[in-house]
Amino acid sequence: MSEKYYREPDSKLTLKEISNQIRKYWDENNIFNKVNDRTRFDKEFIFLEGPPTANG
């Protein structure tokens, strides 16, 4: 079995709570700016959001 690169979410959390945790992690770790800094000299940048959201 291949190694997992993520931890399983707490199944007791709601989708809103999971989304808030992800947003908090991105904010605390400055992820958006790190992605922009890493790719700012690339010719094209495509951002693919994770799995589809509950509302489609």
mmCIF file of the N, C-alpha and C atoms, coordinates in Angstrom:
data_MODEL
# 
_entry.id   MODEL 
# 
loop_
_atom_site.group_PDB 
_atom_site.id 
_atom_site.type_symbol 
_atom_site.label_atom_id 
_atom_site.label_alt_id 
_atom_site.label_comp_id 
_atom_site.label_asym_id 
_atom_site.label_entity_id 
_atom_site.label_seq_id 
_atom_site.pdbx_PDB_ins_code 
_atom_site.Cartn_x 
_atom_site.Cartn_y 
_atom_site.Cartn_z 
_atom_site.occupancy 
_atom_site.B_iso_or_equiv 
_atom_site.pdbx_formal_charge 
_atom_site.auth_seq_id 
_atom_site.auth_comp_id 
_atom_site.auth_asym_id 
_atom_site.auth_atom_id 
_atom_site.pdbx_PDB_model_num 
ATOM 1   N N  . MET A 1 1  ? 0.849   -1.188 0.000   1.00 0.00 ? 1  MET A N  1 
ATOM 2   C CA . MET A 1 1  ? 0.000   0.000  0.000   1.00 0.00 ? 1  MET A CA 1 
ATOM 3   C C  . MET A 1 1  ? 0.887   1.241  0.000   1.00 0.00 ? 1  MET A C  1 
ATOM 4   N N  . SER A 1 2  ? 0.522   2.218  -0.790  1.00 0.00 ? 2  SER A N  1 
ATOM 5   C CA . SER A 1 2  ? 1.342   3.418  -0.884  1.00 0.00 ? 2  SER A CA 1 
ATOM 6   C C  . SER A 1 2  ? 1.160   4.311  0.338   1.00 0.00 ? 2  SER A C  1 
ATOM 7   N N  . GLU A 1 3  ? 2.175   5.102  0.578   1.00 0.00 ? 3  GLU A N  1 
ATOM 8   C CA . GLU A 1 3  ? 2.175   6.010  1.729   1.00 0.00 ? 3  GLU A CA 1 
ATOM 9   C C  . GLU A 1 3  ? 1.179   7.146  1.506   1.00 0.00 ? 3  GLU A C  1 
ATOM 10  N N  . LYS A 1 4  ? 0.448   7.514  2.554   1.00 0.00 ? 4  LYS A N  1 
ATOM 11  C CA . LYS A 1 4  ? -0.497  8.629  2.460   1.00 0.00 ? 4  LYS A CA 1 
ATOM 12  C C  . LYS A 1 4  ? 0.241   9.939  2.700   1.00 0.00 ? 4  LYS A C  1 
ATOM 13  N N  . TYR A 1 5  ? -0.119  10.947 1.947   1.00 0.00 ? 5  TYR A N  1 
ATOM 14  C CA . TYR A 1 5  ? 0.493   12.264 2.080   1.00 0.00 ? 5  TYR A CA 1 
ATOM 15  C C  . TYR A 1 5  ? -0.426  13.235 2.809   1.00 0.00 ? 5  TYR A C  1 
ATOM 16  N N  . TYR A 1 6  ? -1.432  12.704 3.443   1.00 0.00 ? 6  TYR A N  1 
ATOM 17  C CA . TYR A 1 6  ? -2.382  13.524 4.173   1.00 0.00 ? 6  TYR A CA 1 
ATOM 18  C C  . TYR A 1 6  ? -2.909  12.712 5.346   1.00 0.00 ? 6  TYR A C  1 
ATOM 19  N N  . ARG A 1 7  ? -3.498  13.404 6.299   1.00 0.00 ? 7  ARG A N  1 
ATOM 20  C CA . ARG A 1 7  ? -4.115  12.676 7.406   1.00 0.00 ? 7  ARG A CA 1 
ATOM 21  C C  . ARG A 1 7  ? -5.617  12.628 7.170   1.00 0.00 ? 7  ARG A C  1 
ATOM 22  N N  . GLU A 1 8  ? -6.226  11.568 7.625   1.00 0.00 ? 8  GLU A N  1 
ATOM 23  C CA . GLU A 1 8  ? -7.669  11.427 7.474   1.00 0.00 ? 8  GLU A CA 1 
ATOM 24  C C  . GLU A 1 8  ? -8.365  12.495 8.318   1.00 0.00 ? 8  GLU A C  1 
ATOM 25  N N  . PRO A 1 9  ? -9.373  13.163 7.777   1.00 0.00 ? 9  PRO A N  1 
ATOM 26  C CA . PRO A 1 9  ? -10.090 14.169 8.570   1.00 0.00 ? 9  PRO A CA 1 
ATOM 27  C C  . PRO A 1 9  ? -10.905 13.513 9.675   1.00 0.00 ? 9  PRO A C  1 
ATOM 28  N N  . ASP A 1 10 ? -11.128 14.246 10.724  1.00 0.00 ? 10 ASP A N  1 
ATOM 29  C CA . ASP A 1 10 ? -11.966 13.777 11.823  1.00 0.00 ? 10 ASP A CA 1 
ATOM 30  C C  . ASP A 1 10 ? -13.394 13.642 11.295  1.00 0.00 ? 10 ASP A C  1 
ATOM 31  N N  . SER A 1 11 ? -13.922 12.437 11.320  1.00 0.00 ? 11 SER A N  1 
ATOM 32  C CA . SER A 1 11 ? -15.239 12.200 10.727  1.00 0.00 ? 11 SER A CA 1 
ATOM 33  C C  . SER A 1 11 ? -16.366 12.882 11.497  1.00 0.00 ? 11 SER A C  1 
ATOM 34  N N  . LYS A 1 12 ? -16.074 13.408 12.666  1.00 0.00 ? 12 LYS A N  1 
ATOM 35  C CA . LYS A 1 12 ? -17.095 14.108 13.444  1.00 0.00 ? 12 LYS A CA 1 
ATOM 36  C C  . LYS A 1 12 ? -17.221 15.574 13.033  1.00 0.00 ? 12 LYS A C  1 
ATOM 37  N N  . LEU A 1 13 ? -16.288 16.059 12.238  1.00 0.00 ? 13 LEU A N  1 
ATOM 38  C CA . LEU A 1 13 ? -16.324 17.451 11.806  1.00 0.00 ? 13 LEU A CA 1 
ATOM 39  C C  . LEU A 1 13 ? -17.294 17.627 10.642  1.00 0.00 ? 13 LEU A C  1 
ATOM 40  N N  . THR A 1 14 ? -17.897 18.797 10.583  1.00 0.00 ? 14 THR A N  1 
ATOM 41  C CA . THR A 1 14 ? -18.752 19.125 9.442   1.00 0.00 ? 14 THR A CA 1 
ATOM 42  C C  . THR A 1 14 ? -17.866 19.627 8.306   1.00 0.00 ? 14 THR A C  1 
ATOM 43  N N  . LEU A 1 15 ? -18.421 19.666 7.099   1.00 0.00 ? 15 LEU A N  1 
ATOM 44  C CA . LEU A 1 15 ? -17.657 20.186 5.967   1.00 0.00 ? 15 LEU A CA 1 
ATOM 45  C C  . LEU A 1 15 ? -17.230 21.630 6.211   1.00 0.00 ? 15 LEU A C  1 
ATOM 46  N N  . LYS A 1 16 ? -18.080 22.400 6.854   1.00 0.00 ? 16 LYS A N  1 
ATOM 47  C CA . LYS A 1 16 ? -17.740 23.798 7.152   1.00 0.00 ? 16 LYS A CA 1 
ATOM 48  C C  . LYS A 1 16 ? -16.543 23.866 8.099   1.00 0.00 ? 16 LYS A C  1 
ATOM 49  N N  . GLU A 1 17 ? -16.521 23.005 9.113   1.00 0.00 ? 17 GLU A N  1 
ATOM 50  C CA . GLU A 1 17 ? -15.406 22.998 10.060  1.00 0.00 ? 17 GLU A CA 1 
ATOM 51  C C  . GLU A 1 17 ? -14.104 22.571 9.377   1.00 0.00 ? 17 GLU A C  1 
ATOM 52  N N  . ILE A 1 18 ? -14.189 21.578 8.499   1.00 0.00 ? 18 ILE A N  1 
ATOM 53  C CA . ILE A 1 18 ? -13.003 21.137 7.757   1.00 0.00 ? 18 ILE A CA 1 
ATOM 54  C C  . ILE A 1 18 ? -12.503 22.269 6.871   1.00 0.00 ? 18 ILE A C  1 
ATOM 55  N N  . SER A 1 19 ? -13.423 22.923 6.170   1.00 0.00 ? 19 SER A N  1 
ATOM 56  C CA . SER A 1 19 ? -13.059 24.045 5.310   1.00 0.00 ? 19 SER A CA 1 
ATOM 57  C C  . SER A 1 19 ? -12.396 25.160 6.115   1.00 0.00 ? 19 SER A C  1 
ATOM 58  N N  . ASN A 1 20 ? -12.933 25.455 7.288   1.00 0.00 ? 20 ASN A N  1 
ATOM 59  C CA . ASN A 1 20 ? -12.350 26.492 8.143   1.00 0.00 ? 20 ASN A CA 1 
ATOM 60  C C  . ASN A 1 20 ? -10.951 26.110 8.604   1.00 0.00 ? 20 ASN A C  1 
ATOM 61  N N  . GLN A 1 21 ? -10.723 24.831 8.902   1.00 0.00 ? 21 GLN A N  1 
ATOM 62  C CA . GLN A 1 21 ? -9.389  24.382 9.314   1.00 0.00 ? 21 GLN A CA 1 
ATOM 63  C C  . GLN A 1 21 ? -8.388  24.533 8.170   1.00 0.00 ? 21 GLN A C  1 
ATOM 64  N N  . ILE A 1 22 ? -8.819  24.181 6.972   1.00 0.00 ? 22 ILE A N  1 
ATOM 65  C CA . ILE A 1 22 ? -7.937  24.316 5.807   1.00 0.00 ? 22 ILE A CA 1 
ATOM 66  C C  . ILE A 1 22 ? -7.611  25.784 5.568   1.00 0.00 ? 22 ILE A C  1 
ATOM 67  N N  . ARG A 1 23 ? -8.620  26.632 5.624   1.00 0.00 ? 23 ARG A N  1 
ATOM 68  C CA . ARG A 1 23 ? -8.407  28.071 5.417   1.00 0.00 ? 23 ARG A CA 1 
ATOM 69  C C  . ARG A 1 23 ? -7.450  28.635 6.462   1.00 0.00 ? 23 ARG A C  1 
ATOM 70  N N  . LYS A 1 24 ? -7.630  28.219 7.720   1.00 0.00 ? 24 LYS A N  1 
ATOM 71  C CA . LYS A 1 24 ? -6.761  28.674 8.798   1.00 0.00 ? 24 LYS A CA 1 
ATOM 72  C C  . LYS A 1 24 ? -5.316  28.238 8.536   1.00 0.00 ? 24 LYS A C  1 
ATOM 73  N N  . TYR A 1 25 ? -5.126  26.994 8.103   1.00 0.00 ? 25 TYR A N  1 
ATOM 74  C CA . TYR A 1 25 ? -3.782  26.491 7.791   1.00 0.00 ? 25 TYR A CA 1 
ATOM 75  C C  . TYR A 1 25 ? -3.149  27.311 6.674   1.00 0.00 ? 25 TYR A C  1 
ATOM 76  N N  . TRP A 1 26 ? -3.917  27.572 5.620   1.00 0.00 ? 26 TRP A N  1 
ATOM 77  C CA . TRP A 1 26 ? -3.397  28.369 4.515   1.00 0.00 ? 26 TRP A CA 1 
ATOM 78  C C  . TRP A 1 26 ? -3.012  29.767 4.990   1.00 0.00 ? 26 TRP A C  1 
ATOM 79  N N  . ASP A 1 27 ? -3.854  30.380 5.805   1.00 0.00 ? 27 ASP A N  1 
ATOM 80  C CA . ASP A 1 27 ? -3.567  31.726 6.309   1.00 0.00 ? 27 ASP A CA 1 
ATOM 81  C C  . ASP A 1 27 ? -2.332  31.731 7.210   1.00 0.00 ? 27 ASP A C  1 
ATOM 82  N N  . GLU A 1 28 ? -2.265  30.793 8.140   1.00 0.00 ? 28 GLU A N  1 
ATOM 83  C CA . GLU A 1 28 ? -1.150  30.745 9.094   1.00 0.00 ? 28 GLU A CA 1 
ATOM 84  C C  . GLU A 1 28 ? 0.181   30.439 8.415   1.00 0.00 ? 28 GLU A C  1 
ATOM 85  N N  . ASN A 1 29 ? 0.158   29.692 7.326   1.00 0.00 ? 29 ASN A N  1 
ATOM 86  C CA . ASN A 1 29 ? 1.387   29.283 6.654   1.00 0.00 ? 29 ASN A CA 1 
ATOM 87  C C  . ASN A 1 29 ? 1.657   30.049 5.365   1.00 0.00 ? 29 ASN A C  1 
ATOM 88  N N  . ASN A 1 30 ? 0.853   31.080 5.121   1.00 0.00 ? 30 ASN A N  1 
ATOM 89  C CA . ASN A 1 30 ? 1.058   31.968 3.977   1.00 0.00 ? 30 ASN A CA 1 
ATOM 90  C C  . ASN A 1 30 ? 1.137   31.193 2.650   1.00 0.00 ? 30 ASN A C  1 
ATOM 91  N N  . ILE A 1 31 ? 0.304   30.171 2.521   1.00 0.00 ? 31 ILE A N  1 
ATOM 92  C CA . ILE A 1 31 ? 0.362   29.273 1.371   1.00 0.00 ? 31 ILE A CA 1 
ATOM 93  C C  . ILE A 1 31 ? 0.083   30.002 0.059   1.00 0.00 ? 31 ILE A C  1 
ATOM 94  N N  . PHE A 1 32 ? -0.922  30.855 0.031   1.00 0.00 ? 32 PHE A N  1 
ATOM 95  C CA . PHE A 1 32 ? -1.264  31.539 -1.216  1.00 0.00 ? 32 PHE A CA 1 
ATOM 96  C C  . PHE A 1 32 ? -0.074  32.330 -1.751  1.00 0.00 ? 32 PHE A C  1 
ATOM 97  N N  . ASN A 1 33 ? 0.590   33.087 -0.890  1.00 0.00 ? 33 ASN A N  1 
ATOM 98  C CA . ASN A 1 33 ? 1.742   33.877 -1.336  1.00 0.00 ? 33 ASN A CA 1 
ATOM 99  C C  . ASN A 1 33 ? 2.921   33.000 -1.720  1.00 0.00 ? 33 ASN A C  1 
ATOM 100 N N  . LYS A 1 34 ? 3.109   31.877 -1.036  1.00 0.00 ? 34 LYS A N  1 
ATOM 101 C CA . LYS A 1 34 ? 4.193   30.960 -1.400  1.00 0.00 ? 34 LYS A CA 1 
ATOM 102 C C  . LYS A 1 34 ? 3.973   30.396 -2.797  1.00 0.00 ? 34 LYS A C  1 
ATOM 103 N N  . VAL A 1 35 ? 2.740   30.059 -3.108  1.00 0.00 ? 35 VAL A N  1 
ATOM 104 C CA . VAL A 1 35 ? 2.432   29.555 -4.449  1.00 0.00 ? 35 VAL A CA 1 
ATOM 105 C C  . VAL A 1 35 ? 2.690   30.651 -5.475  1.00 0.00 ? 35 VAL A C  1 
ATOM 106 N N  . ASN A 1 36 ? 2.258   31.866 -5.195  1.00 0.00 ? 36 ASN A N  1 
ATOM 107 C CA . ASN A 1 36 ? 2.482   32.975 -6.124  1.00 0.00 ? 36 ASN A CA 1 
ATOM 108 C C  . ASN A 1 36 ? 3.964   33.265 -6.305  1.00 0.00 ? 36 ASN A C  1 
ATOM 109 N N  . ASP A 1 37 ? 4.742   33.265 -5.230  1.00 0.00 ? 37 ASP A N  1 
ATOM 110 C CA . ASP A 1 37 ? 6.177   33.528 -5.326  1.00 0.00 ? 37 ASP A CA 1 
ATOM 111 C C  . ASP A 1 37 ? 6.879   32.452 -6.146  1.00 0.00 ? 37 ASP A C  1 
ATOM 112 N N  . ARG A 1 38 ? 6.465   31.226 -5.965  1.00 0.00 ? 38 ARG A N  1 
ATOM 113 C CA . ARG A 1 38 ? 7.109   30.106 -6.652  1.00 0.00 ? 38 ARG A CA 1 
ATOM 114 C C  . ARG A 1 38 ? 6.836   30.138 -8.151  1.00 0.00 ? 38 ARG A C  1 
ATOM 115 N N  . THR A 1 39 ? 5.703   30.654 -8.541  1.00 0.00 ? 39 THR A N  1 
ATOM 116 C CA . THR A 1 39 ? 5.299   30.594 -9.948  1.00 0.00 ? 39 THR A CA 1 
ATOM 117 C C  . THR A 1 39 ? 5.226   31.954 -10.634 1.00 0.00 ? 39 THR A C  1 
ATOM 118 N N  . ARG A 1 40 ? 5.651   32.997 -9.993  1.00 0.00 ? 40 ARG A N  1 
ATOM 119 C CA . ARG A 1 40 ? 5.410   34.325 -10.575 1.00 0.00 ? 40 ARG A CA 1 
ATOM 120 C C  . ARG A 1 40 ? 6.142   34.547 -11.892 1.00 0.00 ? 40 ARG A C  1 
ATOM 121 N N  . PHE A 1 41 ? 7.214   33.805 -12.167 1.00 0.00 ? 41 PHE A N  1 
ATOM 122 C CA . PHE A 1 41 ? 7.937   33.985 -13.422 1.00 0.00 ? 41 PHE A CA 1 
ATOM 123 C C  . PHE A 1 41 ? 7.545   32.952 -14.473 1.00 0.00 ? 41 PHE A C  1 
ATOM 124 N N  . ASP A 1 42 ? 6.641   32.067 -14.106 1.00 0.00 ? 42 ASP A N  1 
ATOM 125 C CA . ASP A 1 42 ? 6.151   31.095 -15.078 1.00 0.00 ? 42 ASP A CA 1 
ATOM 126 C C  . ASP A 1 42 ? 5.238   31.797 -16.076 1.00 0.00 ? 42 ASP A C  1 
ATOM 127 N N  . LYS A 1 43 ? 5.144   31.237 -17.273 1.00 0.00 ? 43 LYS A N  1 
ATOM 128 C CA . LYS A 1 43 ? 4.306   31.844 -18.298 1.00 0.00 ? 43 LYS A CA 1 
ATOM 129 C C  . LYS A 1 43 ? 2.824   31.667 -18.009 1.00 0.00 ? 43 LYS A C  1 
ATOM 130 N N  . GLU A 1 44 ? 2.455   30.527 -17.413 1.00 0.00 ? 44 GLU A N  1 
ATOM 131 C CA . GLU A 1 44 ? 1.046   30.264 -17.169 1.00 0.00 ? 44 GLU A CA 1 
ATOM 132 C C  . GLU A 1 44 ? 0.886   29.669 -15.781 1.00 0.00 ? 44 GLU A C  1 
ATOM 133 N N  . PHE A 1 45 ? -0.179  30.050 -15.105 1.00 0.00 ? 45 PHE A N  1 
ATOM 134 C CA . PHE A 1 45 ? -0.457  29.512 -13.778 1.00 0.00 ? 45 PHE A CA 1 
ATOM 135 C C  . PHE A 1 45 ? -1.897  29.039 -13.732 1.00 0.00 ? 45 PHE A C  1 
ATOM 136 N N  . ILE A 1 46 ? -2.080  27.789 -13.350 1.00 0.00 ? 46 ILE A N  1 
ATOM 137 C CA . ILE A 1 46 ? -3.421  27.224 -13.213 1.00 0.00 ? 46 ILE A CA 1 
ATOM 138 C C  . ILE A 1 46 ? -3.558  26.716 -11.793 1.00 0.00 ? 46 ILE A C  1 
ATOM 139 N N  . PHE A 1 47 ? -4.595  27.158 -11.118 1.00 0.00 ? 47 PHE A N  1 
ATOM 140 C CA . PHE A 1 47 ? -4.846  26.713 -9.746  1.00 0.00 ? 47 PHE A CA 1 
ATOM 141 C C  . PHE A 1 47 ? -6.025  25.761 -9.762  1.00 0.00 ? 47 PHE A C  1 
ATOM 142 N N  . LEU A 1 48 ? -5.795  24.524 -9.348  1.00 0.00 ? 48 LEU A N  1 
ATOM 143 C CA . LEU A 1 48 ? -6.864  23.535 -9.277  1.00 0.00 ? 48 LEU A CA 1 
ATOM 144 C C  . LEU A 1 48 ? -7.263  23.360 -7.830  1.00 0.00 ? 48 LEU A C  1 
ATOM 145 N N  . GLU A 1 49 ? -8.502  23.676 -7.533  1.00 0.00 ? 49 GLU A N  1 
ATOM 146 C CA . GLU A 1 49 ? -9.008  23.505 -6.176  1.00 0.00 ? 49 GLU A CA 1 
ATOM 147 C C  . GLU A 1 49 ? -9.187  22.021 -5.908  1.00 0.00 ? 49 GLU A C  1 
ATOM 148 N N  . GLY A 1 50 ? -9.109  21.652 -4.639  1.00 0.00 ? 50 GLY A N  1 
ATOM 149 C CA . GLY A 1 50 ? -9.243  20.260 -4.233  1.00 0.00 ? 50 GLY A CA 1 
ATOM 150 C C  . GLY A 1 50 ? -10.562 19.634 -4.651  1.00 0.00 ? 50 GLY A C  1 
ATOM 151 N N  . PRO A 1 51 ? -10.938 18.560 -4.004  1.00 0.00 ? 51 PRO A N  1 
ATOM 152 C CA . PRO A 1 51 ? -12.153 17.842 -4.400  1.00 0.00 ? 51 PRO A CA 1 
ATOM 153 C C  . PRO A 1 51 ? -13.344 18.792 -4.501  1.00 0.00 ? 51 PRO A C  1 
ATOM 154 N N  . PRO A 1 52 ? -14.304 18.428 -5.330  1.00 0.00 ? 52 PRO A N  1 
ATOM 155 C CA . PRO A 1 52 ? -15.476 19.302 -5.478  1.00 0.00 ? 52 PRO A CA 1 
ATOM 156 C C  . PRO A 1 52 ? -16.112 19.620 -4.127  1.00 0.00 ? 52 PRO A C  1 
ATOM 157 N N  . THR A 1 53 ? -16.604 20.824 -4.029  1.00 0.00 ? 53 THR A N  1 
ATOM 158 C CA . THR A 1 53 ? -17.264 21.221 -2.789  1.00 0.00 ? 53 THR A CA 1 
ATOM 159 C C  . THR A 1 53 ? -18.652 20.597 -2.719  1.00 0.00 ? 53 THR A C  1 
ATOM 160 N N  . ALA A 1 54 ? -19.234 20.606 -1.556  1.00 0.00 ? 54 ALA A N  1 
ATOM 161 C CA . ALA A 1 54 ? -20.524 19.954 -1.344  1.00 0.00 ? 54 ALA A CA 1 
ATOM 162 C C  . ALA A 1 54 ? -21.630 20.554 -2.207  1.00 0.00 ? 54 ALA A C  1 
ATOM 163 N N  . ASN A 1 55 ? -21.494 21.827 -2.558  1.00 0.00 ? 55 ASN A N  1 
ATOM 164 C CA . ASN A 1 55 ? -22.548 22.473 -3.352  1.00 0.00 ? 55 ASN A CA 1 
ATOM 165 C C  . ASN A 1 55 ? -22.274 22.405 -4.850  1.00 0.00 ? 55 ASN A C  1 
ATOM 166 N N  . GLY A 1 56 ? -21.258 21.643 -5.236  1.00 0.00 ? 56 GLY A N  1 
ATOM 167 C CA . GLY A 1 56 ? -21.007 21.409 -6.654  1.00 0.00 ? 56 GLY A CA 1 
ATOM 168 C C  . GLY A 1 56 ? -20.072 22.396 -7.236  1.00 0.00 ? 56 GLY A C  1 
# 
